[in-house]
Amino acid sequence: MTEKALLDRIDAYAQVIREHRPLTPNEVKELDAYFRIGTTYTSNALEGNSLTLSETKVLLEDGITIGGKPIRDCYEATGHARAYDYMLEIARGGPLQFREEDILRLHALFYGGIDPDHAGRYREDQVFITGTEYIPPTADEVPGLMAELVEDLNQRKNDTHPVLLAAYAHRRLVDIHPFQDGNGRTARLLMNLILVNKGYCVVSIPPVLRHDYITALQQAQRSRNPSDAAFFQLICQCELEAQKDYCRMFRIKLPEQSRNNPTR
């Protein structure tokens, strides 16, 4: 499916979803908890965290640590959940306005229990990404590049389709790699901040797509003929799946189904 076709379908689903809103306060609470657990699990699993979905649920809902699992994995889950809550707070706080301090805060909440000295602070050393030829900018370049990114996103926010803007913000943050660790998770939180603010569904990238996800990022970062196409399409497909999941939970008939139903 082409990018335009994907976006057209995403927007058709989004319209159907909007027609079934607003949700009740209890429904919002249940939905937030559902995506909070699912997104925490998938985002951490992409980075090698060993907690399963059910273990993540027990940890976040009951506060029970999992025997035999690294304590870091537990800190990553609880930290991501705190950052996720902050992401929702910003996303629902009014018109979208990108700020460096919000990105730093997302990282600080996620990473604070793991490495307080580096949480919410730009890196001071060169970092390398294993398995790729791409070399992130030097530490000295990071503050300027992050300021440019925020300005760039604020200029694009009203003229770029929200799903493409979210994918672009994600990819650019990973390119800059501003933190010592936790860049991918911070990028995915930033992506979802945009999607929620613009009325779309929270995107989770399942671990089964890890290879496709990494390969798409590598294509966007290669020195010769870089292309965002595969990465943007992957994010669009994940948004579409999130919308289908949302409609499944609320028993909302999707446009394809309604066209074939003469009683609709």
ROFI-153311 format. One record per residue: residue in three letters; x, y, z of N, C-alpha, C in turn; chain. Coordinates in steps of 0.05 Angstrom, whole numbers, plus 5000, padded with zeros to 4 digits. Example, Ala and Ser with C-alpha at 12.3 -4.5 7.8 and 13.67 -1.06 7.14 Angstrom:
! residues 2
ALA; 5264; 4886; 5156; 5246; 4910; 5156; 5264; 4934; 5156; A
SER; 5257; 4955; 5142; 5273; 4979; 5143; 5258; 5001; 5157; A
//
This chain:
! residues 264
MET; 5017; 4976; 5000; 5000; 5000; 5000; 5018; 5025; 5000; A
THR; 5011; 5044; 4983; 5027; 5069; 4982; 5024; 5085; 5007; A
GLU; 5042; 5104; 5011; 5040; 5122; 5034; 5014; 5137; 5034; A
LYS; 5006; 5148; 5011; 4981; 5163; 5009; 4957; 5146; 5016; A
ALA; 4957; 5121; 5006; 4935; 5103; 5012; 4934; 5097; 5042; A
LEU; 4957; 5093; 5054; 4958; 5088; 5083; 4947; 5112; 5098; A
LEU; 4956; 5136; 5091; 4946; 5160; 5105; 4916; 5164; 5101; A
ASP; 4906; 5158; 5077; 4878; 5161; 5072; 4862; 5142; 5089; A
ARG; 4872; 5117; 5092; 4858; 5098; 5109; 4859; 5105; 5138; A
ILE; 4883; 5115; 5147; 4886; 5124; 5174; 4867; 5146; 5181; A
ASP; 4864; 5165; 5163; 4846; 5188; 5167; 4817; 5179; 5167; A
ALA; 4810; 5159; 5150; 4783; 5148; 5150; 4777; 5135; 5177; A
TYR; 4796; 5119; 5187; 4792; 5106; 5213; 4790; 5127; 5235; A
ALA; 4807; 5148; 5233; 4807; 5169; 5254; 4780; 5183; 5255; A
GLN; 4768; 5187; 5232; 4742; 5200; 5231; 4721; 5183; 5245; A
VAL; 4722; 5157; 5240; 4702; 5139; 5252; 4706; 5139; 5283; A
ILE; 4731; 5139; 5291; 4737; 5139; 5320; 4727; 5165; 5333; A
ARG; 4732; 5187; 5320; 4723; 5213; 5331; 4693; 5214; 5334; A
GLU; 4679; 5201; 5316; 4650; 5201; 5317; 4639; 5187; 5341; A
HIS; 4656; 5170; 5353; 4648; 5154; 5377; 4659; 5167; 5403; A
ARG; 4670; 5190; 5401; 4680; 5205; 5424; 4660; 5227; 5431; A
PRO; 4661; 5238; 5456; 4681; 5232; 5476; 4675; 5206; 5492; A
LEU; 4696; 5195; 5503; 4694; 5172; 5520; 4686; 5181; 5548; A
THR; 4676; 5163; 5564; 4670; 5169; 5592; 4696; 5170; 5607; A
PRO; 4697; 5183; 5630; 4722; 5183; 5646; 4732; 5156; 5653; A
ASN; 4715; 5136; 5658; 4724; 5109; 5664; 4736; 5096; 5639; A
GLU; 4724; 5101; 5616; 4735; 5090; 5591; 4763; 5102; 5585; A
VAL; 4766; 5127; 5590; 4792; 5140; 5586; 4813; 5127; 5604; A
LYS; 4805; 5123; 5629; 4823; 5111; 5649; 4831; 5083; 5640; A
GLU; 4812; 5067; 5632; 4818; 5040; 5623; 4836; 5040; 5598; A
LEU; 4830; 5057; 5579; 4845; 5058; 5555; 4874; 5067; 5560; A
ASP; 4877; 5087; 5577; 4904; 5096; 5584; 4920; 5074; 5597; A
ALA; 4908; 5059; 5615; 4922; 5037; 5628; 4930; 5015; 5608; A
TYR; 4912; 5009; 5589; 4917; 4989; 5569; 4941; 4996; 5552; A
PHE; 4942; 5021; 5541; 4964; 5029; 5524; 4989; 5035; 5540; A
ARG; 4986; 5043; 5565; 5010; 5048; 5582; 5026; 5022; 5586; A
ILE; 5012; 5001; 5591; 5025; 4975; 5595; 5036; 4964; 5569; A
GLY; 5019; 4965; 5548; 5028; 4954; 5522; 5051; 4969; 5510; A
THR; 5051; 4996; 5512; 5072; 5012; 5500; 5098; 5009; 5517; A
THR; 5095; 5008; 5543; 5119; 5004; 5560; 5132; 4977; 5553; A
TYR; 5116; 4956; 5550; 5127; 4930; 5544; 5141; 4930; 5517; A
THR; 5127; 4939; 5496; 5139; 4938; 5469; 5163; 4956; 5466; A
SER; 5162; 4980; 5477; 5184; 4998; 5473; 5209; 4988; 5487; A
ASN; 5206; 4976; 5511; 5229; 4965; 5525; 5238; 4939; 5512; A
ALA; 5220; 4923; 5502; 5227; 4897; 5490; 5244; 4902; 5465; A
LEU; 5238; 4924; 5450; 5254; 4930; 5426; 5283; 4934; 5433; A
GLU; 5289; 4943; 5458; 5316; 4949; 5467; 5328; 4926; 5483; A
GLY; 5315; 4903; 5484; 5326; 4880; 5497; 5317; 4874; 5526; A
ASN; 5297; 4890; 5535; 5287; 4885; 5562; 5273; 4858; 5563; A
SER; 5278; 4843; 5584; 5269; 4815; 5585; 5241; 4811; 5597; A
LEU; 5228; 4832; 5607; 5202; 4829; 5619; 5181; 4822; 5597; A
THR; 5163; 4803; 5603; 5142; 4797; 5584; 5119; 4817; 5588; A
LEU; 5099; 4816; 5571; 5076; 4834; 5574; 5062; 4829; 5601; A
SER; 5058; 4804; 5609; 5044; 4799; 5634; 5061; 4807; 5658; A
GLU; 5088; 4804; 5656; 5105; 4813; 5678; 5105; 4843; 5680; A
THR; 5104; 4857; 5657; 5103; 4886; 5658; 5077; 4895; 5671; A
LYS; 5055; 4882; 5664; 5029; 4888; 5676; 5029; 4885; 5706; A
VAL; 5040; 4862; 5716; 5041; 4857; 5745; 5058; 4878; 5759; A
LEU; 5080; 4885; 5747; 5098; 4905; 5759; 5085; 4933; 5760; A
LEU; 5072; 4941; 5739; 5060; 4968; 5738; 5034; 4970; 5753; A
GLU; 5018; 4949; 5753; 4992; 4950; 5766; 4994; 4942; 5796; A
ASP; 5011; 4923; 5802; 5012; 4913; 5830; 5037; 4920; 5845; A
GLY; 5057; 4931; 5830; 5082; 4938; 5843; 5099; 4914; 5851; A
ILE; 5094; 4891; 5839; 5108; 4867; 5847; 5131; 4862; 5827; A
THR; 5155; 4861; 5837; 5178; 4856; 5820; 5179; 4826; 5813; A
ILE; 5192; 4820; 5791; 5192; 4793; 5780; 5218; 4779; 5788; A
GLY; 5215; 4757; 5802; 5239; 4742; 5811; 5255; 4732; 5788; A
GLY; 5281; 4735; 5791; 5300; 4725; 5770; 5305; 4744; 5747; A
LYS; 5290; 4767; 5747; 5294; 4786; 5725; 5313; 4809; 5735; A
PRO; 5330; 4819; 5717; 5348; 4841; 5725; 5333; 4865; 5736; A
ILE; 5343; 4876; 5757; 5330; 4900; 5769; 5329; 4923; 5749; A
ARG; 5348; 4925; 5732; 5348; 4946; 5712; 5323; 4944; 5694; A
ASP; 5316; 4919; 5687; 5292; 4915; 5670; 5267; 4926; 5684; A
CYS; 5266; 4922; 5711; 5243; 4932; 5726; 5244; 4963; 5727; A
TYR; 5267; 4974; 5731; 5269; 5004; 5731; 5262; 5015; 5704; A
GLU; 5269; 5001; 5682; 5262; 5011; 5656; 5231; 5011; 5652; A
ALA; 5218; 4991; 5663; 5189; 4990; 5660; 5175; 5012; 5677; A
THR; 5183; 5015; 5702; 5170; 5035; 5719; 5177; 5063; 5709; A
GLY; 5202; 5067; 5700; 5210; 5093; 5689; 5195; 5100; 5664; A
HIS; 5192; 5081; 5646; 5177; 5086; 5621; 5148; 5093; 5627; A
ALA; 5136; 5079; 5647; 5108; 5085; 5654; 5105; 5113; 5664; A
ARG; 5124; 5123; 5680; 5123; 5150; 5690; 5126; 5170; 5667; A
ALA; 5144; 5164; 5648; 5148; 5182; 5625; 5123; 5181; 5607; A
TYR; 5111; 5158; 5605; 5086; 5156; 5589; 5064; 5173; 5600; A
ASP; 5061; 5173; 5627; 5041; 5190; 5640; 5046; 5220; 5634; A
TYR; 5072; 5227; 5635; 5079; 5255; 5629; 5073; 5262; 5600; A
MET; 5079; 5243; 5582; 5073; 5246; 5554; 5044; 5253; 5549; A
LEU; 5026; 5237; 5563; 4997; 5242; 5560; 4989; 5269; 5571; A
GLU; 5002; 5277; 5593; 4996; 5303; 5605; 5002; 5326; 5585; A
ILE; 5026; 5324; 5573; 5033; 5345; 5553; 5014; 5344; 5529; A
ALA; 5010; 5320; 5519; 4994; 5316; 5495; 4966; 5327; 5498; A
ARG; 4955; 5326; 5522; 4928; 5335; 5527; 4927; 5363; 5539; A
GLY; 4949; 5377; 5539; 4951; 5403; 5552; 4945; 5426; 5534; A
GLY; 4936; 5421; 5510; 4929; 5444; 5492; 4944; 5441; 5465; A
PRO; 4944; 5463; 5450; 4958; 5463; 5424; 4987; 5453; 5426; A
LEU; 4995; 5439; 5406; 5022; 5427; 5406; 5043; 5449; 5404; A
GLN; 5062; 5448; 5423; 5085; 5466; 5423; 5109; 5450; 5432; A
PHE; 5128; 5447; 5414; 5152; 5431; 5420; 5171; 5448; 5437; A
ARG; 5182; 5435; 5458; 5201; 5448; 5476; 5223; 5428; 5484; A
GLU; 5247; 5438; 5485; 5269; 5420; 5493; 5265; 5410; 5521; A
GLU; 5255; 5427; 5539; 5252; 5418; 5567; 5232; 5395; 5570; A
ASP; 5213; 5393; 5552; 5195; 5370; 5553; 5209; 5344; 5544; A
ILE; 5225; 5346; 5524; 5240; 5322; 5515; 5260; 5313; 5537; A
LEU; 5273; 5333; 5549; 5291; 5326; 5572; 5276; 5314; 5595; A
ARG; 5252; 5324; 5600; 5236; 5313; 5622; 5227; 5285; 5617; A
LEU; 5220; 5279; 5592; 5212; 5251; 5585; 5236; 5232; 5590; A
HIS; 5260; 5241; 5582; 5283; 5224; 5587; 5289; 5221; 5616; A
ALA; 5287; 5243; 5631; 5293; 5242; 5660; 5274; 5223; 5675; A
LEU; 5249; 5223; 5668; 5230; 5206; 5681; 5235; 5177; 5675; A
PHE; 5242; 5171; 5649; 5248; 5144; 5642; 5274; 5134; 5654; A
TYR; 5295; 5150; 5653; 5322; 5141; 5659; 5331; 5147; 5688; A
GLY; 5314; 5162; 5703; 5323; 5171; 5729; 5329; 5148; 5748; A
GLY; 5315; 5126; 5747; 5320; 5103; 5765; 5343; 5086; 5756; A
ILE; 5352; 5090; 5732; 5374; 5073; 5721; 5401; 5087; 5724; A
ASP; 5402; 5112; 5717; 5427; 5127; 5718; 5421; 5157; 5723; A
PRO; 5417; 5164; 5748; 5409; 5192; 5755; 5428; 5213; 5745; A
ASP; 5454; 5206; 5742; 5474; 5226; 5734; 5470; 5234; 5705; A
HIS; 5458; 5217; 5688; 5455; 5223; 5660; 5426; 5227; 5652; A
ALA; 5408; 5223; 5671; 5379; 5226; 5665; 5372; 5255; 5659; A
GLY; 5358; 5260; 5637; 5350; 5287; 5630; 5372; 5306; 5623; A
ARG; 5395; 5295; 5615; 5418; 5311; 5608; 5429; 5301; 5581; A
TYR; 5437; 5320; 5564; 5450; 5312; 5539; 5476; 5299; 5545; A
ARG; 5484; 5280; 5528; 5509; 5265; 5531; 5533; 5283; 5529; A
GLU; 5555; 5275; 5541; 5580; 5289; 5540; 5602; 5274; 5526; A
ASP; 5595; 5251; 5515; 5614; 5234; 5501; 5603; 5225; 5474; A
GLN; 5621; 5215; 5458; 5613; 5204; 5432; 5600; 5177; 5438; A
VAL; 5578; 5171; 5423; 5565; 5145; 5425; 5565; 5132; 5398; A
PHE; 5562; 5105; 5398; 5562; 5090; 5373; 5538; 5071; 5373; A
ILE; 5527; 5066; 5350; 5504; 5048; 5348; 5513; 5022; 5335; A
THR; 5512; 5001; 5350; 5521; 4975; 5340; 5504; 4966; 5317; A
GLY; 5517; 4952; 5298; 5503; 4941; 5275; 5497; 4960; 5253; A
THR; 5508; 4984; 5253; 5503; 5004; 5232; 5528; 5020; 5227; A
GLU; 5530; 5030; 5203; 5553; 5047; 5196; 5548; 5076; 5205; A
TYR; 5524; 5083; 5213; 5517; 5110; 5220; 5531; 5118; 5246; A
ILE; 5544; 5142; 5246; 5557; 5152; 5269; 5542; 5177; 5278; A
PRO; 5531; 5178; 5302; 5516; 5201; 5311; 5535; 5226; 5314; A
PRO; 5523; 5249; 5315; 5539; 5274; 5318; 5556; 5273; 5344; A
THR; 5576; 5291; 5345; 5592; 5293; 5369; 5575; 5305; 5391; A
ALA; 5585; 5301; 5416; 5570; 5312; 5439; 5568; 5343; 5437; A
ASP; 5589; 5355; 5427; 5588; 5385; 5425; 5566; 5395; 5406; A
GLU; 5559; 5378; 5387; 5539; 5387; 5367; 5510; 5383; 5378; A
VAL; 5507; 5366; 5398; 5480; 5358; 5406; 5462; 5382; 5415; A
PRO; 5471; 5400; 5432; 5453; 5422; 5441; 5443; 5438; 5417; A
GLY; 5460; 5445; 5399; 5452; 5460; 5375; 5432; 5445; 5358; A
LEU; 5438; 5419; 5354; 5421; 5403; 5337; 5393; 5399; 5350; A
MET; 5392; 5397; 5376; 5366; 5394; 5389; 5350; 5420; 5388; A
ALA; 5364; 5442; 5390; 5350; 5468; 5387; 5339; 5471; 5359; A
GLU; 5354; 5462; 5339; 5345; 5463; 5311; 5322; 5444; 5307; A
LEU; 5323; 5420; 5320; 5301; 5401; 5317; 5275; 5413; 5327; A
VAL; 5276; 5424; 5351; 5252; 5436; 5363; 5240; 5458; 5345; A
GLU; 5258; 5475; 5335; 5249; 5496; 5317; 5237; 5484; 5291; A
ASP; 5250; 5464; 5280; 5241; 5451; 5256; 5213; 5439; 5260; A
LEU; 5209; 5425; 5283; 5183; 5412; 5288; 5161; 5433; 5292; A
ASN; 5167; 5455; 5305; 5147; 5476; 5308; 5140; 5489; 5282; A
GLN; 5158; 5489; 5263; 5152; 5500; 5236; 5136; 5481; 5220; A
ARG; 5140; 5455; 5224; 5126; 5435; 5208; 5099; 5427; 5219; A
LYS; 5093; 5433; 5244; 5071; 5421; 5258; 5043; 5426; 5246; A
ASN; 5040; 5448; 5232; 5014; 5455; 5220; 5012; 5448; 5191; A
ASP; 5034; 5440; 5178; 5034; 5435; 5150; 5040; 5406; 5142; A
THR; 5047; 5389; 5162; 5055; 5361; 5157; 5033; 5343; 5169; A
HIS; 5026; 5322; 5155; 5007; 5303; 5166; 5017; 5294; 5193; A
PRO; 5000; 5293; 5214; 5009; 5286; 5241; 5024; 5260; 5243; A
VAL; 5016; 5239; 5228; 5030; 5214; 5230; 5058; 5216; 5217; A
LEU; 5060; 5230; 5195; 5087; 5234; 5183; 5104; 5252; 5201; A
LEU; 5092; 5272; 5214; 5107; 5289; 5232; 5117; 5273; 5256; A
ALA; 5100; 5255; 5266; 5108; 5238; 5289; 5132; 5220; 5281; A
ALA; 5130; 5208; 5257; 5151; 5191; 5247; 5177; 5207; 5243; A
TYR; 5174; 5230; 5232; 5198; 5247; 5227; 5211; 5255; 5253; A
ALA; 5195; 5263; 5273; 5206; 5271; 5299; 5221; 5248; 5312; A
HIS; 5210; 5224; 5310; 5222; 5200; 5320; 5249; 5195; 5307; A
ARG; 5249; 5196; 5280; 5274; 5190; 5266; 5295; 5210; 5271; A
ARG; 5288; 5236; 5271; 5308; 5257; 5275; 5320; 5255; 5304; A
LEU; 5304; 5249; 5324; 5315; 5247; 5351; 5335; 5224; 5352; A
VAL; 5328; 5202; 5339; 5347; 5179; 5339; 5372; 5186; 5324; A
ASP; 5370; 5202; 5302; 5393; 5210; 5287; 5412; 5226; 5306; A
ILE; 5402; 5245; 5320; 5418; 5262; 5338; 5429; 5245; 5361; A
HIS; 5413; 5226; 5371; 5422; 5209; 5393; 5432; 5226; 5416; A
PRO; 5415; 5244; 5427; 5424; 5264; 5446; 5432; 5254; 5473; A
PHE; 5423; 5230; 5480; 5428; 5219; 5507; 5447; 5196; 5507; A
GLN; 5459; 5191; 5531; 5478; 5169; 5534; 5464; 5143; 5528; A
ASP; 5439; 5140; 5536; 5423; 5116; 5531; 5394; 5124; 5532; A
GLY; 5376; 5107; 5522; 5348; 5113; 5524; 5338; 5130; 5501; A
ASN; 5353; 5133; 5479; 5345; 5150; 5457; 5320; 5139; 5442; A
GLY; 5320; 5113; 5437; 5298; 5101; 5423; 5272; 5104; 5438; A
ARG; 5272; 5099; 5464; 5248; 5101; 5480; 5238; 5130; 5482; A
THR; 5257; 5149; 5484; 5249; 5177; 5485; 5237; 5185; 5458; A
ALA; 5249; 5175; 5436; 5239; 5182; 5410; 5210; 5171; 5406; A
ARG; 5205; 5147; 5416; 5178; 5135; 5413; 5158; 5150; 5430; A
LEU; 5167; 5160; 5453; 5149; 5176; 5470; 5142; 5203; 5456; A
LEU; 5162; 5215; 5444; 5158; 5240; 5429; 5139; 5235; 5406; A
MET; 5143; 5213; 5392; 5125; 5206; 5370; 5096; 5204; 5379; A
ASN; 5092; 5190; 5402; 5065; 5186; 5412; 5053; 5212; 5424; A
LEU; 5070; 5230; 5434; 5060; 5256; 5443; 5046; 5270; 5420; A
ILE; 5058; 5270; 5396; 5047; 5283; 5373; 5021; 5269; 5365; A
LEU; 5021; 5242; 5364; 4997; 5228; 5355; 4973; 5232; 5374; A
VAL; 4978; 5231; 5399; 4956; 5235; 5418; 4945; 5264; 5417; A
ASN; 4964; 5283; 5415; 4956; 5311; 5414; 4938; 5316; 5390; A
LYS; 4944; 5302; 5368; 4929; 5307; 5343; 4905; 5288; 5339; A
GLY; 4899; 5273; 5360; 4875; 5256; 5359; 4878; 5229; 5347; A
TYR; 4903; 5220; 5344; 4908; 5193; 5333; 4914; 5173; 5356; A
CYS; 4918; 5148; 5349; 4922; 5128; 5369; 4952; 5125; 5376; A
VAL; 4957; 5116; 5400; 4984; 5110; 5410; 4995; 5087; 5393; A
VAL; 5020; 5091; 5383; 5033; 5070; 5367; 5052; 5054; 5385; A
SER; 5049; 5028; 5382; 5068; 5009; 5394; 5081; 4994; 5371; A
ILE; 5107; 4991; 5372; 5121; 4976; 5352; 5128; 4948; 5364; A
PRO; 5114; 4927; 5356; 5118; 4901; 5369; 5145; 4890; 5365; A
PRO; 5156; 4875; 5384; 5183; 4863; 5381; 5186; 4846; 5356; A
VAL; 5164; 4834; 5346; 5166; 4818; 5322; 5175; 4835; 5298; A
LEU; 5171; 4861; 5299; 5178; 4880; 5277; 5206; 4893; 5282; A
ARG; 5220; 4883; 5302; 5245; 4896; 5309; 5264; 4898; 5286; A
HIS; 5267; 4876; 5271; 5285; 4876; 5248; 5276; 4896; 5227; A
ASP; 5251; 4897; 5221; 5240; 4916; 5201; 5245; 4945; 5211; A
TYR; 5241; 4949; 5237; 5244; 4975; 5249; 5273; 4985; 5246; A
ILE; 5292; 4968; 5254; 5320; 4975; 5253; 5329; 4979; 5224; A
THR; 5320; 4961; 5206; 5328; 4963; 5178; 5317; 4989; 5166; A
ALA; 5293; 4997; 5173; 5281; 5022; 5162; 5296; 5046; 5172; A
LEU; 5304; 5046; 5197; 5320; 5068; 5208; 5348; 5069; 5194; A
GLN; 5360; 5046; 5189; 5385; 5045; 5176; 5383; 5056; 5147; A
GLN; 5362; 5051; 5134; 5358; 5062; 5107; 5356; 5092; 5107; A
ALA; 5344; 5103; 5129; 5341; 5132; 5131; 5368; 5145; 5139; A
GLN; 5386; 5129; 5151; 5411; 5141; 5161; 5435; 5134; 5144; A
ARG; 5431; 5119; 5123; 5455; 5112; 5106; 5466; 5136; 5092; A
SER; 5492; 5135; 5087; 5505; 5158; 5075; 5498; 5162; 5045; A
ARG; 5493; 5140; 5031; 5486; 5142; 5003; 5456; 5136; 4999; A
ASN; 5443; 5155; 4985; 5414; 5152; 4979; 5397; 5146; 5004; A
PRO; 5399; 5162; 5025; 5382; 5157; 5048; 5352; 5160; 5041; A
SER; 5335; 5145; 5053; 5306; 5146; 5047; 5290; 5141; 5073; A
ASP; 5271; 5159; 5077; 5252; 5155; 5100; 5228; 5137; 5093; A
ALA; 5226; 5129; 5068; 5202; 5116; 5058; 5194; 5092; 5075; A
ALA; 5213; 5074; 5079; 5207; 5049; 5093; 5199; 5055; 5122; A
PHE; 5213; 5074; 5135; 5207; 5080; 5163; 5180; 5093; 5165; A
PHE; 5174; 5112; 5148; 5148; 5125; 5149; 5125; 5105; 5144; A
GLN; 5130; 5087; 5125; 5109; 5067; 5120; 5105; 5048; 5144; A
LEU; 5127; 5041; 5157; 5124; 5024; 5181; 5108; 5038; 5203; A
ILE; 5113; 5063; 5208; 5099; 5078; 5229; 5069; 5080; 5220; A
CYS; 5064; 5086; 5195; 5036; 5087; 5186; 5022; 5061; 5190; A
GLN; 5035; 5039; 5184; 5023; 5013; 5188; 5017; 5007; 5217; A
CYS; 5036; 5015; 5234; 5032; 5011; 5263; 5009; 5028; 5274; A
GLU; 5006; 5053; 5263; 4983; 5070; 5271; 4957; 5057; 5262; A
LEU; 4957; 5046; 5238; 4933; 5033; 5228; 4925; 5009; 5246; A
GLU; 4945; 4993; 5254; 4940; 4971; 5272; 4929; 4980; 5299; A
ALA; 4940; 5003; 5309; 4931; 5014; 5335; 4902; 5022; 5333; A
GLN; 4895; 5034; 5310; 4867; 5043; 5306; 4848; 5019; 5304; A
LYS; 4857; 4997; 5291; 4841; 4973; 5290; 4837; 4961; 5318; A
ASP; 4858; 4962; 5334; 4856; 4952; 5361; 4836; 4968; 5377; A
TYR; 4838; 4995; 5374; 4819; 5013; 5388; 4790; 5006; 5380; A
CYS; 4785; 5003; 5354; 4758; 4997; 5345; 4749; 4970; 5354; A
ARG; 4767; 4951; 5356; 4760; 4924; 5366; 4750; 4926; 5395; A
MET; 4765; 4942; 5411; 4758; 4944; 5440; 4731; 4958; 5444; A
PHE; 4725; 4977; 5427; 4699; 4992; 5430; 4678; 4983; 5411; A
ARG; 4683; 4960; 5397; 4664; 4948; 5378; 4654; 4969; 5357; A
ILE; 4673; 4983; 5347; 4668; 5003; 5326; 4672; 4990; 5299; A
LYS; 4653; 4992; 5282; 4656; 4980; 5255; 4674; 4998; 5238; A
LEU; 4693; 4986; 5225; 4711; 5001; 5208; 4698; 5006; 5181; A
PRO; 4707; 5026; 5166; 4695; 5034; 5141; 4691; 5011; 5121; A
GLU; 4712; 4994; 5118; 4709; 4971; 5099; 4686; 4953; 5106; A
GLN; 4682; 4949; 5133; 4661; 4932; 5142; 4634; 4945; 5138; A
SER; 4632; 4971; 5143; 4607; 4984; 5141; 4597; 4986; 5112; A
ARG; 4616; 4988; 5093; 4607; 4989; 5065; 4594; 4964; 5056; A
ASN; 4601; 4941; 5069; 4590; 4916; 5062; 4565; 4908; 5078; A
ASN; 4558; 4927; 5096; 4535; 4922; 5114; 4512; 4941; 5106; A
PRO; 4492; 4931; 5092; 4471; 4949; 5083; 4454; 4961; 5105; A
THR; 4455; 4950; 5129; 4439; 4960; 5151; 4454; 4982; 5166; A
ARG; 4479; 4987; 5159; 4495; 5008; 5173; 4485; 5035; 5166; A
//
